């Protein structure tokens, strides 16, 4: 069962409360998304750790209900 964009955004914001999240359905199939996540909590962290934080927020849905997620993360610019 596919996840919708609203559910992905909700889970990310629940796990990273200050996150600004933008979700795009890449194919219109509800199965392939892109996410842009900006959070102060990413400041000073390597990109791999930033992505791990997003995957943790998705609570195990990556690879299950959520098949593909092109992920971009960053800390807010000053």
C-alpha positions in Angstrom: 0.0 0.0 0.0 1.5 3.3 -1.1 1.8 6.4 1.2 0.4 9.7 0.2 2.4 13.0 0.3 0.5 14.2 3.4 1.4 11.2 5.4 5.1 11.5 4.5 5.1 15.2 5.5 3.3 14.4 8.7 5.8 11.7 9.8 8.8 13.9 9.0 7.4 16.9 10.9 6.5 14.6 13.8 10.1 13.2 13.9 11.8 16.6 13.2 9.4 19.2 14.6 11.1 22.3 13.2 11.4 20.9 9.7 10.2 22.7 6.6 9.1 19.9 4.3 8.2 20.0 0.6 7.0 16.7 -1.0 6.7 16.1 -4.8 5.1 13.0 -6.3 7.6 12.3 -9.1 5.4 9.9 -11.2 1.9 10.5 -10.0 1.7 7.0 -8.8 1.9 7.7 -5.0 5.0 5.5 -4.9 7.9 7.7 -6.0 8.5 10.9 -4.2 11.1 13.7 -3.8 11.4 15.4 -0.4 13.2 18.7 0.4 13.7 18.9 4.2 15.2 21.9 5.9 15.8 21.9 9.6 18.0 23.7 12.2 18.8 20.3 13.7 20.8 19.4 10.5 23.3 22.2 11.2 26.8 20.9 11.4 25.8 17.3 10.6 27.1 15.4 7.5 24.5 14.8 4.8 24.4 11.0 5.6 23.3 11.7 9.2 20.7 14.3 8.0 19.2 11.6 5.7 19.3 9.0 8.5 17.3 11.4 10.6 14.6 11.7 7.9 14.5 7.9 7.5 14.1 7.4 11.2 11.2 9.9 11.2 9.5 7.7 8.5 9.3 4.9 11.1 10.3 2.0 8.9 8.1 2.9 6.0 11.0 3.4 3.6 11.2 0.4 1.4 7.8 -0.8 2.5 4.8 1.6 2.0 7.2 4.1 0.5 9.1 2.6 -2.4 11.4 5.5 -3.5 12.3 8.8 -2.0 14.7 11.3 -3.6 15.9 13.2 -0.6 17.5 16.6 -0.3 18.3 18.0 3.2 19.9 21.1 4.5 20.0 23.5 7.4 18.4 26.9 6.9 20.6 29.6 5.6 21.2 32.5 7.9 
